[in-house]
Amino acid sequence: LVPELPAQLVPDALVDGFPYLWSHVQFQGTPSVAEREERSARLVVRGQSEPSLEVTSLVASIVRAGLGTIPGTHPEVSITASQALGDACDVLRVRW
């Protein structure tokens, strides 16, 4: 789905690639990596004209599946805010 990401994926590369991944699944909104810690990150999407909980869930699933292919990770991806449900932006909390 995202051929530009490295073949040998590491968690940081997947997190850094979130804006690219989002832009290939959804053509609206501004994705960013808002916060990063040692084994977690907060991914944010702002400014969607027609937000979709289904699209956010799909992207969260792709991130979780990608992290799950990396040995030594135990990924968890939670949608902690959703513009489709009235929040100011989408927020995905990612832990590995």
Buried (B, 14 or more C-beta within 10 A) or exposed (E): EBEEBEEEBBBEEBBBBBBEBBEBBBEBBEBBBBEBEEEBBBBBBBEBEEBBEEBBBEBBEBBBEBBEEBEEBEBEBEBEBBBBEEEEBBBBBBBB
